[in-house]
């Protein structure tokens, strides 16, 4: 709620400026106005554009997409923070992020121009394999805001603002190349990785054409996080010990998946589909969380400073969530329900959703959605009711929630409905995501 109050304060500042203009008229140009007086539409439109870019770009798996959102969020925030007097840079707070370019002392900037330039530059850098439709979409969005802002500032201020946005984005991108995940989309499925074998170990599962798909991003958990000390921070406890005995805890969890998926209601099927967020068909689970944030910012008519902090917090949390989750996945290498159930319970069973090509424990959807929900709660308050329209274009009915926590709980539970995860992966994944969000909350955005 504190950040919502700052939105009101920003509006008050604007009213005071307008009132003061009765006595002392504002300059003809809009340059130099605080970020808190500017609309967040430029930020929202750039983050909305990321969703089709992720869908269309080969190799943008959930961890890769989350990483992109993290660096875009930091780029946006750092590009406009000099125009936010009550905020401070994240340099020397995020892992290995040193001092970033600063604006010229005494020079005027249009922070909307800066944000547009920075986000365009970073987006082009993050999608080097983007096809023609992606490049055209990036150029079109940049030109839309460039044309609009050119009517608000003189040529020198516009050029200075464009150049500053480019410098910030270039510095953040250079930092990104040292995190271990740079160009990770090129090696989602490294040929030299050999998964461990043995009882209870994950096995590659068949795709639609029958052949098994190798392990996806087995070393992603070793990447440098934004705020976590390493991928093992916030690690979940071990899953229940593997067993094929009918009276064991592991068998009970597998039997629950089998029973639930064999008796799915229409509502449960709808929930499973709504939160599936399959890569290359959607913008992945991380993109779904970005979509929710964008919808809330639009609903709040949030100013650019609020959006800059929100996208930075969300991007950092999503990226670290996938690093932490993937670290645990390849530590435990736990067998998927489809393999266990077909071997031990029912050889004819198949999961309602396609099983993804990496180990089961913990649930990535649970870790990611829990981190996102806690970050959103910190930004906009508990019991914030909203309706999620993320999949309207695909014909999936919108879903309404009385709080952000409620959406995380449903997203996590959807993986049991989809036959993808056991309950321990869901519940411990939710706790893991909450731990990551608590680390993000400790970042000092405000001076």
N, C-alpha and C positions, 0 to 999 in steps of 0.2 A: 504493500500500500504506500510505502514511502515514495516509491518511484512514480506512482500515479499522482501523488501530491505534487511532485516536481513538475508534472505536466501542467497542473493548475498554476503553479508558480510561473512557468514559462509563459502561459497565456497572460498572467498578470503583468509580467515584464513588458510584453508586447503592448498591452493596453496603456501602461505608463508611458511607453515611447510615443504612442499615438497621441496621448493627452499632452505630453510635453511639446509635440510638434505644433500645437496651437500657439504656443509662445515662441518656440524656437523650431522652425520648420526643419524636417528631415532633409538630408541631402537628396538630390534628384535620383542618385543611384542607390541600389539596395545593398551594395557591398558593405561588409563590416558588421552586419546585423548578427547578433548571437545565434548560434545553432538552435537554441531553444525557441526561436521565433519562426523557424522554417518547417515546412511540412516534411513528413517522413516518406512522401510518395516516391521520391527518387530511390531511396533505400529499398522500400517495399517492392518496387518494380524490378530492381536488379535481383533481389532474392527470389522473386517469383520467376524470373527468367531462368534461374539456375535449375529449376525443376525439369523443363523440357531439355535443357542442355545435358543434364545427368542422364535422362532417359535415352538420348540419342547418341551419347558418346561411348564408344566401345571401351570396356574395362572399368567403368565407374561402378564398381561393386559397392555395397553399403559402407565398408570402411573407407574406401577411396572418396566416396561422395561426402561422408562426414568430415574427412580431412579438408576437402575443398571449402565446405561451409565454415570450418574453423578459421582458415586463413582469410576468407572473405570477410568474416565478422571482425577480425582484428584489423584488416585493411580499412574497412569503413570507419571503425572507431578511431584509429590512429590518424586518419586523414582529417577528421573534423574536431578532434579533441582540443586543438589550440583555440577553437572558437567556443569552448565550453568552460567557462571560468571556474565552475565548481567541480570539475573533473580533472583527472590526471592520466598521464600516459601509462601504458602497461609495460613499457620497456623496463627491464631489470626486475619485473615481476613474473613474466612468463619465461619458461626455460630457455636460456641462451639468447633471449631477445635483448640486444643492447640498444644504445641510443638510436633513435630514428631521425630522419630529416625534420628540420624545424622551419616554419615560415620566416620570411624576412621581417626583421624587427621594424615596426612602423609602417609596413605595407598593408594594404587592404586586400581582403580575399572574399570571394563569394563561396560560402561553404557548401552550397548545393552544387556548384560547378566542381569544387574540389572532390566531393563525394562521387559525382558522376564520372569524373576522370579516373579516380582511384579504382572504382569498382569495374569500370570498363577495362582498364589496364590489367587488373588482377584476373578478371574473367578470361581475357585473351591468353594470359600466361598459364592458367590452370587447365585450359582445354586445348592443348596443342594439336590434338588429332581431330578437332571439331570439323565436321563436314560443312559443305557450303551453306546449308540451312542454318547451322549454328553461327557461322561467321556473319551471315546476313542479319540474323536476329540481334547479335551483339552490336553490330554497327548501327542498326536501326534504332535500338534503344538509346545508345549514346547520342546519336544525332537528334533524337526527339528532345532530350533534355538540354543538349547544347544549344539548340535553336531557341528553346524557351528562355534559358538563362541569359543568352546574349542580349535579350531585350531588357535585362534588368541591371546590367553593369557596363562600364566602359570597356573598350577593347583591351587596354593594358591590364585591368583587373581580371578580366576573363582569361587572358593568356597566362597571367601569373598563377591563377587558381588551377588551370589545367595542368601546368607544369608541376605545381606542388603535389597535386593528386598523383601524377605519374611517378614522382620521386618517392613518395611514401609507398605506393604499390610495389615499385621496383625493389625497395629495401625489404619489405615484408616477404616478397617472393624469394629474394636471395636467402633470407633466413629459412624459408620453407624448404629449400633444396638440401638442407643439412639434417633433416629430421628422420631420415631412413625410409620415408614413404614417398619421396619424390619419384615421379614416374612409376609409382607402384602399380598403376593400371596396366603397365606393359608386362608385368609378371604376376598376374593374379594366380596363375596355376604353374608354379615352377616345376619343371620336369625332373629336377634332381631331388625333390623331396620324397622321402619314403616314410609313410606313416608307420608308427609302431604297431606290432601285431600281438595278439594274445586275447584271452578271454575278456570280454567287455570293452575291447578297443574299437574305436570307430573304423568303419569300412566304407570306402567310396560306394555310393549308391547309384543305381542306373538312372540315366536320363530317359527322355521320351523315346529315343531311338534304341534304347537297350544297353548302350555302352556306359560304363561307369565313369563319372567325372572325377578328376583328381582333386586333391585338397586345395581349397582356395585360401590364399594369403596366410600360409602357415607361420610366417615370421612377422606378421603385422604387430603382434604384441610387443616386439622389441623396439618399435619406433619410439622416438622422443615424443612424450605427451606435451601438452601446453602447460598444464599446471600440476598434474600428478608428478611425484618424484620418479616413477617408472611405471611400466605396465602392471607390475604386481601390486601396486598400491590399490587399496579397496578390493583386493581379491576376495572371492567368495570362499566359504568353507568347502571342504570336499563333498562330493555327492554321496548318496548312500552307496555302500559297498556293493560291487557287482555280484549278483547271484541269480541263479536260475531256479532256486528253490521256491515253491509256491507260497511258503510262509515268510519269505524274506521281504524287507522293505523295498528292495529294487523291483522285485516281481510285482509287488502291489502297485507301484507307480506305473509300470508298464501296463498292467491290467486296467488301471484307471484310463489310460489313453485309449486302449482297445475298446473298453466299454463305452466311454463317452463318444468316440468317433463312430461307433456302430449304431448309436441312437441319437444322432444329432438332430436337433430341432431346426426349423427354418431360420429362426433367429440366430442360433449358434453358427449355422452355415454362413449367414450374412456377416456376422462378426468376423469369422475366419477370413472371408474374402476381403472385407473392408481394411483389415490390418495386414494382409499378406504383403503388400508393397514389394512385389517381386522386382528385382533389378532388370533394367532394360524394357520393362513394361510400365514401370512407375519410377518415381524419383527416389526409391528405396525408403526404408523406415526413417532415416535421418531427414530425407526430403519431406516426409509426412510431418515431422515435428516442425520443420522450418515453415511449412505451409500453415500449420496451426498458429504459430507466432505471427506470421504475416496477416492472417485473418484477424487476430486480436488487435494488432497495431492499427489496422484499418478501422476496426470497430471503435477503438479508443480515439481515433483521429489524432494519433500520437505525433509529437514533434520529432525532429530529426535527432535530437540528443537522446531522447528516450529510445528510439529505434536503434541508434548506434550502440548503446550499451546492451540492449536486448539481443541484438544479433551477435555481438561479441560473446556475451555470456552463453548463448545457446550454441553457437558454433564451437566454442572451446569445450563445452560440456559434451556435445555429440562426438567430437573427434576423440576426446579422452575416453569416452564410454566405449568406443569400439576398440581402442588400443587395449584397455583394461580387460574387456570381454574376450578379445582374441588371445590375449596372454593366457587367460584361464582355459579357454577352449583347447589350446594345444598343449597345455600342461596336463590336463586330465584325459584328453582324447577319448571321450566317452561315446559308446555306441548309440546310434540313433534308434528311436522307437521302431522304425520300419524294419530294421535289421533284426532287432531283438524279438519283436512280436512275430515276425514270419518264421523265425527259427525256433521259438520257445512256445508260443501261444497258438498262432493260427497262420499257417503257411499261405493262405489265400488273402490275408488282410493287406490293404494298402492305405496309405495316408490320404486324407481328403485333399491336402495341398502337396505340391511337389517338395520333397525333402532336399534342402540345400546341401552343397558339397563341402561341408566342414563339420567338425565334431559337435556333439550335442550340448555340452555343459560349459557355461550357463547359456541362457536364452538371450541372444542379442537384442531381440525386440524388447524384452523386459528391462535389460540394462539401459538401453537407449531411451525408451519411453519414460522410465522412472526418473532418469536424470533430467530429461526435458520437462517433465511435469513439475519437478521440484524447482527448477529454474524459473519456469513460468509462474509458479505460485509465489516465489520470492519477488518477482517483478510486478505481478498484478493482484496478488492476494489470494487467500483461501476462499473456497466456495464461489469461485468465479465461474458462472454458468456460460456455456458457449455451445455453438453448433458447428461441427466440423464438416466443411464442404469440400474437402480435399479431392474427393473422387467424383464430384458431380459430372465432370466431362466424360467419365467412363460409365455413367449410368448407375452408379452405386448410390443408394439413398444416403443423404446426410445423416449424421448421428449426433445426438445432443447429450451433453454431460453437465452435471451440477458442479464439477470441480475439475481441475487438471489431474488430480490424483485419480479421479474416476476413469479418465481416458487411459491413463497408464495401466490401471488394473485390468481394463478390458483388453487393451492391446496385448498385455502379457498372457491373459487367459486365452486369447484367440489362438495361441500357439499350441495349446492342448487340444482345442477344437480342431485345429488343422492337422493333428497327429505328428507335430514336429518336435515337441518337447515333453519331458516329464515334469511333474509338479515342482520338484526340487530346483530344476533349472529356472523355472518361472519365479518362484518365491525368492530364491537366493539372488536371482538376477535383479529383481526389484530392489532388494536391499543394497546390492552393489551399485546400482544407478543412483540411489539416494546418497550413498557415500561420495560418489563423484561430484554430485551437485553441491554437496556441502563444501568440497574443496574449491569449487568454482565460486561459491558465495564468499570465500575468504579473500578473493582478489579485491584489491582496493581501487575501485574505479573513481571514488570521490575524494577530492582533495581535502 
